[in-house]
Amino acid sequence: MIVSIDLCIVPLGVGVSLSPFVAACQKVIKKAGLKYQLGPNGTAIEGEWDEVFDCVKACHQVVHELGAPRVYGTIKVNTRTDRNQSFSEKVNSVSMQLLKEES
């Protein structure tokens, strides 16, 4: 099953600068070969269910390996059975709707 998620991982007990941890997770996601898009408050990831959630686990593991004693994460999950739709298609659909309303 194809899944699209929004993942936000917050390492606790490491201070206020989180960019090294976010960068480490981005490397994990890229290595997994999944389609992803970094956002200001999380990362959109899509692919096969097991591959995506294995990647989420690997992100948690790498953040722990970097010294975070605790990791808090949130995940929003989206699946469809009627058709495949990428997260970029969803964004484009809304953009097109806004363009129609402006004209």
C-alpha positions in Angstrom: 0.0 0.0 0.0 1.3 3.5 -0.9 1.3 5.9 2.0 2.0 9.6 2.3 3.1 10.9 5.7 4.1 14.2 7.4 6.8 13.4 9.9 8.0 15.7 12.6 10.7 14.4 15.0 11.7 16.5 18.0 14.8 15.4 20.0 14.5 16.3 23.7 17.4 17.0 26.0 19.7 18.4 23.3 19.3 22.1 23.5 17.4 24.4 21.2 19.2 23.9 17.8 17.6 21.0 16.0 19.1 21.4 12.5 21.8 18.8 13.0 19.1 16.2 13.9 16.8 17.2 11.0 19.8 17.0 8.6 20.6 13.5 9.9 17.0 12.4 9.3 17.0 13.9 5.8 20.1 11.7 5.0 18.3 8.6 6.3 15.2 9.4 4.1 17.3 10.1 1.0 19.3 6.8 1.6 16.0 4.9 1.8 15.2 6.1 -1.7 11.8 7.6 -0.8 10.3 10.6 -2.3 10.3 13.4 0.3 10.0 17.2 0.7 11.4 19.1 3.7 9.1 21.7 5.2 9.5 24.2 7.9 7.9 22.0 10.6 8.3 18.5 9.3 9.0 16.4 6.2 6.5 14.9 3.8 7.5 11.3 2.8 5.8 8.9 0.4 6.3 5.3 -0.7 5.3 1.8 0.2 4.0 1.5 3.8 6.7 -0.8 5.2 9.5 1.2 3.6 8.1 4.5 4.9 7.7 3.2 8.4 11.1 1.5 8.4 12.4 4.9 7.5 10.6 6.5 10.4 12.2 4.0 12.8 15.6 4.7 11.3 15.1 8.4 11.8 14.4 7.8 15.5 17.4 5.6 15.8 19.8 8.1 14.2 18.5 10.9 16.4 19.2 8.7 19.5 22.6 7.9 18.1 23.4 11.6 17.9 22.8 11.9 21.6 19.1 12.6 22.1 17.9 10.7 25.2 14.3 11.1 24.2 12.6 11.6 20.8 9.1 12.9 20.4 7.5 12.4 17.0 4.2 13.1 15.3 3.0 11.5 12.1 0.1 12.3 9.9 -0.8 9.4 7.6 -2.7 9.4 4.3 -3.6 6.4 2.1 -5.9 6.0 -0.9 -7.3 2.9 -2.5 -9.1 4.6 -5.4 -5.9 5.9 -7.1 -2.3 6.8 -6.6 -1.8 10.5 -5.8 1.5 12.0 -4.8 1.8 14.8 -2.3 3.0 17.1 -5.1 -0.2 16.3 -7.0 -2.3 17.3 -4.0 -0.5 20.6 -3.6 -0.8 21.3 -7.4 -4.6 20.5 -7.2 -5.1 23.2 -4.5 -2.9 25.7 -6.4 -5.0 25.1 -9.6 -8.2 25.6 -7.6 -6.8 28.9 -6.2 -5.9 30.1 -9.8 -9.5 29.3 -11.0 -11.0 31.3 -8.1 -8.7 34.3 -8.9 -9.8 34.5 -12.5 
